[in-house]
Amino acid sequence: MAHLAHAAAPLPMVFIIFIISQLLLCGICIFSDVRRVVLKKGPSGLGFNIVGGEEDEGIFVSYILPGGPADVSGAIHIGDQLLSVSTISHSLYVIA
């Protein structure tokens, strides 16, 4: 009879982030792109800082850590707006 044993090493936390990039010309949005980005949390976190979120304003990427997960992915840029962030929680089980 097989039984499940929980693996000793935890898997990295994975985040799914929906972001929107906009190209503004004279304050008018001329291009908008919504993207789904998947990042694995590293020792430096996700590798980006945010600003905003008060009084119904959006939350925007203000800094990207060189070499961090966001930088390495190439999918997140300064000025991008975060629409939603969620985690994928998972456990690794091994049949013993």
C-alpha positions in Angstrom: 0.0 0.0 0.0 1.4 3.4 -1.0 1.2 6.4 1.2 1.9 10.0 0.7 4.9 11.7 2.4 5.3 15.5 2.3 8.6 16.5 0.6 11.1 18.2 2.9 12.1 21.2 0.7 9.4 23.8 0.3 8.6 25.0 -3.2 9.1 28.7 -4.0 6.0 30.8 -3.7 4.6 31.7 -7.1 2.6 34.9 -7.8 0.3 35.6 -10.7 0.2 39.3 -11.4 -2.1 41.0 -13.9 -0.7 44.3 -15.0 -1.6 47.0 -17.5 0.9 49.0 -19.5 -0.2 52.2 -21.1 1.5 54.5 -23.6 0.4 58.1 -23.0 0.8 60.9 -25.4 0.0 64.4 -24.0 -2.0 62.7 -21.2 -4.1 60.7 -23.6 -3.8 56.9 -23.6 -2.9 55.8 -27.1 -2.1 52.2 -26.3 -3.0 49.8 -23.5 -1.9 46.2 -22.9 -3.1 43.9 -20.1 -0.7 41.0 -19.4 -0.5 38.1 -17.0 2.9 37.7 -15.4 4.0 34.7 -13.3 6.9 35.3 -10.9 8.6 33.1 -8.4 9.5 34.8 -5.1 13.2 35.0 -4.6 15.4 36.1 -1.7 14.8 39.7 -2.7 11.0 39.1 -2.9 9.5 39.7 -6.3 12.1 42.4 -7.1 10.0 45.5 -7.6 8.5 48.4 -5.5 5.1 49.9 -5.9 3.5 53.3 -5.2 -0.1 54.5 -5.0 -3.2 52.8 -3.9 -4.7 55.7 -1.9 -8.0 57.4 -2.6 -9.0 55.2 -5.5 -5.7 55.8 -7.4 -4.0 52.8 -9.0 -1.0 50.9 -7.8 2.1 51.4 -10.0 5.5 49.8 -10.3 8.0 52.5 -9.2 11.3 50.5 -9.1 12.7 47.2 -10.4 15.6 45.5 -8.6 18.3 44.7 -11.1 18.7 40.9 -11.2 15.5 40.3 -9.2 12.6 38.1 -10.5 10.7 41.0 -12.1 13.8 42.2 -13.9 14.8 38.7 -15.1 11.3 38.1 -16.4 11.4 41.2 -18.5 7.6 41.4 -18.3 7.2 44.2 -15.7 8.3 47.8 -16.3 8.4 50.9 -14.3 5.0 52.7 -14.7 3.0 49.5 -15.2 -0.2 49.4 -13.1 -1.0 46.3 -11.1 -4.6 45.1 -11.6 -4.5 42.0 -9.3 -2.0 39.8 -7.5 -2.6 36.3 -6.3 -0.5 33.4 -5.2 -0.4 29.8 -6.2 -0.2 27.7 -3.1 1.0 24.2 -3.7 2.6 21.3 -1.9 4.8 18.6 -3.3 3.9 15.1 -2.3 5.9 12.0 -3.1 4.4 8.6 -3.2 6.5 6.4 -0.9 
